[in-house]
Amino acid sequence: MALSYKSRRRLSLLILLVGLPAYIAAALYVISLFDRPSIWVEFAVYVGLGILWALPFKAVFRGVGQPDPDAPTQDD
């Protein structure tokens, strides 16, 4: 089932305002369970987790910044 443009905008806003901070907090918690690795390993883990969180939501974020394709056009 495809989401409408308005639903995708609302869902993407929810993901960015609620889901992303929760994911960051969870990633920081998991990293804090271990001894602090070198800065490069820690950087690689954070970059990998940063890419990993976005992959499932790629379809939601695609085209959200564009004008609504379903909106009626205004003819002058």
N, C-alpha and C positions, 0 to 999 in steps of 0.2 A: 504494500500500500504506500503510495507516494504522499508525502506531506505537502501541504500547500505552502506557498511562499510565506504567508503570514505565520503559519505554524513553525516553519523552519527558523524564521527570525526570532520568534519567542523562545523556541527551544535552544537556539544558539546563545541567546542572552542568558538564559537560565544556566546553561553549561558553563559559560564564562564567569558568571557572578557567584555561582554556588559550587559547581563541580570542580573547576580549576583550583580554587583555594583549598578545597578539601583534598584534592589529589596532591597538591604541594605539601600540605601538612602530613599526609600519609607517607609521601616520599621522604620527607625530612625525618619522620619518626622511624621509618625502616632503616635509613642510613645511620641514625643515632644508636641503633641497637648494636652496631659493630664498632670496633676500634676505628679511629679516623684514618682513612687511607691517604695515600699521597694526593696532592692537589690535582694531578692529572687523572688519576683513577676516579676521584670524586667528580671532577668535571665531566668525564666520559659517562659516568652513571647518570648525572643530571641531564646531560644532553640526550642520552638514550631514553630516559624516562619522559623527557619533554617531547620527543618525537612519538613515543609509544602512546601517550594519552590522546594525541590528536588523530591517530589513524582510524579508530572506530567512528569518529564524528566527522570524517571528511565529507560525507554526503550531506550532512546537516549544514555545514559551513559553506558549501559550494554555492556561489551565486547570491549570497545574502547581501553583499554590498552593492549589488546591481539594482536598478529600478525594478519594481514589481512587474513581471511579465503578464500577469493576469489583470492588471489595472486597465480600465477603459482609456483609450487614447482621446485626447482633447483636440478636436479639429477646429482650427481658427476660421 
